[in-house]
C-alpha cells in the first residue's frame, strides 16, 4: 500500500475489508497494509460487514484518520428478519454493534445495501436505520445478474419497483438529513 501512495494513487479499495483478509490485522498473511500509516497519506476505503470492529481492531481504527479512512458497511436490511437471510444468522446485530463502535471512534461509515426483491420495500427503513445510528450516507447498489443472482432469478427486483422505492427513500433521506450517494452520483453522471 505504501507503493500506492508513492505512485500518487489517492484512493484504494479493499473489497474484502474487515472480513477474510483483514487490512487492520497485521498478522494475517504477514503482508497486510498498515492502515494507520496509509491513511496518514491517502484516502482508503474499506468495504466491510463491520462484525469485527471491536477490541484490538477498534483500537487500531482509533489510530486512523476518520477523514481519510472510509468505511462502507454492508447491511441488506433494516432488521434481522430482512438482513440475516441474505448475510447470515446474527449478522445484523453484529454489524450494527460494529457500526456503533466505528461511530464511537469518530468514523461516519456509509451504509451499503444491494437492492434485491427481498429488501426493495425496506429502503426507506434503511435510511431511518442509518439516521438512528448517526450515519450520514447510504449507498444502494444494483444487483448484477451474475453468480447466484443469475441462477436464482427471484433475487432481482423489478426496475419500476426499484424506482418507486428509491423515490420514497429519497423523501425519507431528505427528512432525515441522510445522503443517498448513489442518487447524487447518478445526477452528476447524467448532468442534473
Order of alpha helices (4+ residues) and beta strands (2+ residues): alpha-beta-alpha-beta-alpha-beta-alpha-alpha-beta-alpha-beta-alpha-alpha-beta-alpha
